[in-house]
Amino acid sequence: VAKDLGLQLLELSDGGVRILNKGRTQYFALHGKTGHLVTAERLDREQLCRLVEKCVLRCELIVEGQM
């Protein structure tokens, strides 16, 4: 994410970048040392998308004061 947006890793750790998920569970996080988008917890496909063939989790990345 840091590389794609042209940000330095310090800018990610300063709190100016947030990930928003629909619902209350935070499925994704930014790894502070690498800037990679990672899963914040174990994902259970059967629990999340039990009735659909194609399982998609959407999230938004908010970068404050940079764009």
N, C-alpha and C positions, 0 to 999 in steps of 0.2 A: 504494500500500500504506500509506504513512504517513497519508494522508488517511482511508482506510477504517478504519484502526485507531485514529485519533485520536492519532497520535504526532507529535512534532516531528522534523525532519530530523536534528538532532543525536543523537537517540536511536537512529536507524538507523546512523549512522556510529560510534557508541560500541561497536559489536560485540555489542550485546544482541539483534540480530535475525539469524537464520541461515536459509538456504534449504537444504532437504535434498531431494535427488533420489534415486530408486532407481538403483543402479549407481554407477559411479565417475565418470562424466562429469557435470560441473556445467553444465546447460543454461541456468539462469536466474541472474540476479543482481539486486541492488537498486541503482539509480542513486543515488549518494550525494547529488547536488545536488537531485534532484527527488523522490526516494522512489518512483519508478516501477519496476515489475517489468519487466526487459528480458531479452533473450536474451544469454547470456554468450558464445556462439559461434554460428557459422553452423549451422543445422539442416538436415540432409539427410533428407527424408521417405523417400526410397527406401532409405536405409541403416537408418533407425529402424523403419519400419513397412512393409517391402516386401510382406508377405503379407496385410495387412489393409486393408480399405477405409477404416475410421475410425481415424485416427491420434491418440492421446491421450498426452500427456506429463504425468505427475503429479509434483507437488512439494509439500513441506510447508514452512510458514513457522513458525519457532520464535521467539517473543518472550520473552526471559528477564526475569523480574522485573516485568512490566508487566500481565499479565492475571490 
